[in-house]
Amino acid sequence: MQYWWLALIILALAVVEVYLAYLLRNKRKLSMILLFSLGTALLIFKSIEFGILRKEARYPVEFSHISYFVFGAVMLAGVKPIRPFAAICSVLAGFGFIIGAVFAPSNVVTSASDPKLYFIIVGIVQHLILWFAGITMLISLDRYRVKEVWILLVGIAIMLIFSVLVHKRILYKDFVKWDDMVIIDILTGNILGYVLPEKFLTMPVRVTGVIGAFALLGGIFWAFYFINRKAFEIRQKKGIELKDEDFELGIWPLIKYFINKKNKPSAPAVECAEPVSSEEPIVESIEEREETPIETQK
């Protein structure tokens, strides 16, 4: 297998990132600061990059491309209810890249644009950032509720529909790679062409590939909530308290801080009691002393 060494490097880095996320499992504040920094930096970088690539009619239409913006925007905004959506997008994009790199490492090289070395390195780093961020959000930040899974499903459905509209040239009609989109290859079963010769890509094989892809997606969803629940249960059984649970970063927490600060009632002024005059007792005492000798003479 060509570029097998690249597959080993990516796999090793992914394992190291899982271990780093594990070390951060009980350090929520540090995890939040790190994720906020990575998300904001990635959002700024990708905004500038695609702003430049727009001149070449290249847009963020792939699942991983959109995931960069979802992760960065959610962390910058600091909106807690949609954080699991950013987490699952990061996990899916990172996991998909790692699997693809392990089974078809040559595609990491051949699919890179010019200058190839730059885009190969940047592509690997970006996907591994998503992988690390997804795992860290999974076990270190919050416990996610299964009843809110609809947010994840609706979000991913919108992303898929968006990609299909681009592929059909309804959106971004000038997009140059409309017929070469990984997400479309997954939806059509052509993704198996990365590991199988074209002559084996019959319709039954493609349908099986699509079914397998959605089965894998369902398995990742199940594992996502299972691992998240187990991480918090293990912490609770060991009596480990997750500190800084109220610590949040982002635009929305900042707005809430100023609103609460503005509406915070001021402390009531303490009224000072009037000082008791001590003149009268002193006068009475003097008068009594003056009367006493007179009464004695009588």
C-alpha positions as MATLAB code, in Angstrom:
seq = 'MQYWWLALIILALAVVEVYLAYLLRNKRKLSMILLFSLGTALLIFKSIEFGILRKEARYPVEFSHISYFVFGAVMLAGVKPIRPFAAICSVLAGFGFIIGAVFAPSNVVTSASDPKLYFIIVGIVQHLILWFAGITMLISLDRYRVKEVWILLVGIAIMLIFSVLVHKRILYKDFVKWDDMVIIDILTGNILGYVLPEKFLTMPVRVTGVIGAFALLGGIFWAFYFINRKAFEIRQKKGIELKDEDFELGIWPLIKYFINKKNKPSAPAVECAEPVSSEEPIVESIEEREETPIETQK';
ca = [
       0.000    0.000    0.000;
       1.417    3.334   -1.101;
       1.938    5.972    1.602;
       1.435    3.380    4.341;
       3.762    5.393    6.555;
       1.404    8.373    6.303;
      -1.458    6.172    7.495;
       0.598    5.081   10.509;
       1.493    8.695   11.383;
      -2.143    9.852   11.235;
      -3.347    6.857   13.245;
      -0.640    7.389   15.891;
      -1.507   11.077   16.208;
      -5.191   10.236   16.566;
      -4.444    7.788   19.393;
      -2.254   10.363   21.152;
      -5.080   12.891   20.936;
      -7.508   10.464   22.538;
      -5.033   10.016   25.388;
      -4.664   13.800   25.787;
      -8.430   14.182   25.899;
      -8.530   11.454   28.544;
      -6.010   13.388   30.666;
      -8.294   16.428   30.485;
     -11.429   14.500   31.506;
     -11.570   16.024   35.016;
     -10.298   19.473   34.084;
     -13.323   21.207   32.657;
     -12.020   24.776   32.879;
      -8.786   23.942   31.089;
     -10.726   21.956   28.492;
     -13.083   24.877   27.896;
     -10.227   27.370   27.476;
      -8.413   25.028   25.092;
     -11.515   24.283   22.998;
     -12.496   27.949   22.858;
      -9.004   28.894   21.682;
      -8.842   26.123   19.058;
     -12.369   26.811   17.821;
     -11.863   30.555   17.506;
      -8.493   30.162   15.782;
      -9.876   27.564   13.364;
     -12.920   29.719   12.577;
     -10.762   32.753   11.788;
      -8.302   30.717    9.720;
     -10.983   28.961    7.633;
     -12.885   32.215    7.093;
      -9.752   33.840    5.678;
      -8.804   30.747    3.663;
     -12.195   30.301    2.005;
     -12.414   34.045    1.494;
      -9.298   33.698   -0.674;
     -10.397   30.427   -2.330;
     -13.730   32.013   -3.233;
     -11.921   33.763   -6.077;
     -11.264   30.278   -7.517;
     -14.933   29.266   -7.077;
     -14.104   26.926   -4.191;
     -16.483   26.903   -1.239;
     -16.896   25.082    2.114;
     -19.377   22.458    0.981;
     -17.915   19.193    2.277;
     -19.034   17.802    5.634;
     -15.633   18.428    7.208;
     -15.528   21.970    5.797;
     -18.865   22.784    7.384;
     -17.753   21.104   10.615;
     -14.840   23.548   10.924;
     -17.305   26.421   10.980;
     -19.818   24.619   13.213;
     -17.178   23.837   15.833;
     -15.626   27.302   15.717;
     -18.930   29.198   15.688;
     -20.453   27.169   18.533;
     -17.411   27.622   20.763;
     -17.158   31.332   19.970;
     -20.874   31.888   20.525;
     -20.887   29.844   23.745;
     -24.417   28.511   23.190;
     -24.511   25.419   25.381;
     -27.599   23.591   23.982;
     -26.031   23.171   20.533;
     -22.621   22.117   21.846;
     -23.371   18.384   21.351;
     -24.051   19.130   17.674;
     -20.580   20.652   17.353;
     -19.159   17.652   19.214;
     -20.780   15.023   16.964;
     -19.800   16.945   13.809;
     -16.202   17.092   15.020;
     -16.175   13.386   15.889;
     -17.703   12.373   12.545;
     -15.385   14.562   10.468;
     -12.300   13.470   12.396;
     -13.233    9.793   12.475;
     -14.117    9.752    8.779;
     -10.776   11.309    7.878;
      -8.833    8.851   10.049;
     -10.626    5.835    8.535;
     -10.083    7.169    5.033;
      -6.410    7.864    5.727;
      -5.832    4.382    7.146;
      -7.518    2.469    4.292;
      -6.654    4.849    1.436;
      -3.701    7.051    2.463;
      -2.850    7.837   -1.145;
      -6.112    9.767   -1.420;
      -4.850   12.195    1.245;
      -2.044   13.092   -1.155;
      -3.818   12.935   -4.511;
      -6.879   14.914   -3.397;
      -4.792   17.815   -2.075;
      -4.718   20.988   -4.137;
      -1.597   22.883   -5.083;
       0.657   23.615   -3.316;
       0.208   19.981   -2.292;
       2.537   19.859    0.709;
       0.800   22.846    2.311;
      -2.714   21.471    1.833;
      -1.678   17.961    2.926;
      -0.260   19.266    6.214;
      -3.105   21.725    6.800;
      -5.719   19.080    5.974;
      -4.230   16.581    8.432;
      -3.877   19.171   11.212;
      -7.406   20.510   10.750;
      -9.067   17.103   10.815;
      -7.054   16.024   13.842;
      -8.082   19.240   15.634;
     -11.712   18.291   15.006;
     -11.059   14.761   16.279;
      -9.409   16.016   19.468;
     -12.120   18.636   20.029;
     -14.902   16.111   19.546;
     -13.432   13.614   22.016;
     -12.722   16.358   24.573;
     -16.271   17.729   24.350;
     -17.534   14.179   24.661;
     -15.930   13.351   28.014;
     -14.872   16.617   29.644;
     -17.527   19.309   29.343;
     -21.167   18.362   29.785;
     -23.484   15.413   30.074;
     -25.666   15.334   26.969;
     -29.295   14.278   27.069;
     -30.558   11.703   24.566;
     -33.905   13.491   24.289;
     -32.071   16.359   22.573;
     -30.707   14.090   19.833;
     -33.156   15.728   17.430;
     -30.877   18.801   17.370;
     -28.050   16.639   16.053;
     -30.247   14.849   13.512;
     -31.777   18.060   12.165;
     -28.370   19.742   11.973;
     -26.733   16.871   10.075;
     -29.771   16.556    7.771;
     -29.449   20.253    6.883;
     -25.742   19.769    6.146;
     -26.483   16.810    3.858;
     -29.275   18.657    2.040;
     -26.987   21.640    1.563;
     -24.316   19.423   -0.011;
     -26.863   17.816   -2.342;
     -28.106   21.241   -3.474;
     -24.519   22.225   -4.250;
     -23.968   18.976   -6.162;
     -27.126   19.610   -8.185;
     -25.782   23.104   -8.921;
     -28.749   24.810   -7.297;
     -26.398   26.529   -4.861;
     -22.921   27.794   -5.765;
     -23.462   27.196   -9.465;
     -19.888   28.204  -10.194;
     -18.399   25.652   -7.769;
     -15.639   23.887   -9.705;
     -15.696   20.563   -7.813;
     -19.437   19.980   -7.773;
     -18.953   16.470   -9.237;
     -16.129   15.505   -6.868;
     -17.591   15.738   -3.360;
     -16.822   13.117   -0.708;
     -20.193   13.515    0.993;
     -21.943   12.808   -2.330;
     -19.746    9.755   -2.852;
     -20.925    8.476    0.539;
     -24.592    9.121   -0.288;
     -24.271    7.346   -3.648;
     -22.052    4.484   -2.486;
     -19.166    5.570   -4.730;
     -17.018    5.999   -1.624;
     -16.166    2.300   -1.966;
     -14.217    3.253   -5.084;
     -11.387    4.341   -2.791;
     -10.782    0.718   -1.790;
     -12.380   -1.309   -4.596;
     -11.726   -1.434   -8.348;
     -14.386    0.335  -10.403;
     -15.563   -2.917  -12.014;
     -16.780   -4.121   -8.607;
     -18.903   -1.007   -7.972;
     -22.176   -2.558   -9.064;
     -25.515   -1.206   -7.910;
     -25.967   -3.833   -5.156;
     -22.483   -3.041   -3.862;
     -23.221    0.675   -3.845;
     -26.555    0.199   -2.065;
     -24.811   -1.986    0.495;
     -22.224    0.742    0.951;
     -24.896    3.397    1.576;
     -26.699    1.157    4.068;
     -23.406    0.410    5.779;
     -22.564    4.128    5.965;
     -25.861    4.987    7.653;
     -25.526    1.963    9.957;
     -22.078    3.235   10.922;
     -23.559    6.697   11.504;
     -26.189    5.186   13.808;
     -23.499    3.264   15.662;
     -21.455    6.426   16.164;
     -24.526    8.216   17.513;
     -25.146    5.404   19.984;
     -21.477    5.301   21.027;
     -21.482    9.101   21.391;
     -24.190    9.111   24.062;
     -23.019    5.855   25.641;
     -19.438    7.079   26.140;
     -20.639   10.461   27.383;
     -22.946    8.862   29.959;
     -20.316    6.348   31.081;
     -17.676    9.057   31.496;
     -19.882   10.965   33.925;
     -21.085    7.820   35.728;
     -17.512    6.612   36.310;
     -16.559   10.033   37.612;
     -19.538    9.989   39.967;
     -18.807    6.475   41.259;
     -15.231    7.428   42.044;
     -16.454   10.470   43.922;
     -14.611   12.826   41.616;
     -16.240   16.222   41.471;
     -16.181   17.959   38.101;
     -15.117   21.461   39.056;
     -16.012   24.704   37.263;
     -19.268   23.318   35.858;
     -20.588   26.874   35.506;
     -17.470   28.129   33.735;
     -18.348   29.198   30.199;
     -16.631   31.187   27.478;
     -18.086   32.903   24.450;
     -20.232   35.777   23.284;
     -23.479   34.602   24.899;
     -21.951   34.013   28.385;
     -20.385   37.472   28.114;
     -23.756   39.040   27.287;
     -25.376   37.189   30.197;
     -22.640   38.425   32.516;
     -23.282   42.080   31.647;
     -27.064   41.621   31.860;
     -26.817   40.044   35.305;
     -24.355   42.706   36.402;
     -26.718   45.474   35.258;
     -29.786   43.915   36.905;
     -28.007   43.048   40.129;
     -29.697   45.008   42.957;
     -27.448   47.417   44.809;
     -26.918   46.854   48.539;
     -29.374   48.920   50.693;
     -27.863   51.844   52.566;
     -27.493   51.278   56.300;
     -29.203   54.018   58.366;
     -27.151   55.223   61.280;
     -28.960   55.591   64.595;
     -28.954   59.051   66.172;
     -26.324   59.365   68.907;
     -27.711   59.394   72.400;
     -26.873   62.637   74.132;
     -25.064   62.199   77.391;
     -25.515   65.796   78.535;
     -28.736   65.310   80.567;
     -27.428   62.556   82.845;
     -24.311   64.616   83.477;
     -26.408   67.697   84.421;
     -28.650   65.653   86.663;
     -25.641   64.148   88.369;
     -24.166   67.595   89.050;
     -27.457   68.924   90.435;
     -27.807   65.966   92.770;
     -24.293   66.499   94.059;
     -25.045   70.188   94.792;
     -28.253   69.434   96.693;
     -26.756   66.791   98.933;
     -24.682   69.072  101.257;
     -27.616   71.413  101.851;
     -29.868   68.617  102.946;
     -27.194   67.354  105.337;
     -26.849   70.743  107.127;
     -30.562   70.860  107.742;
];
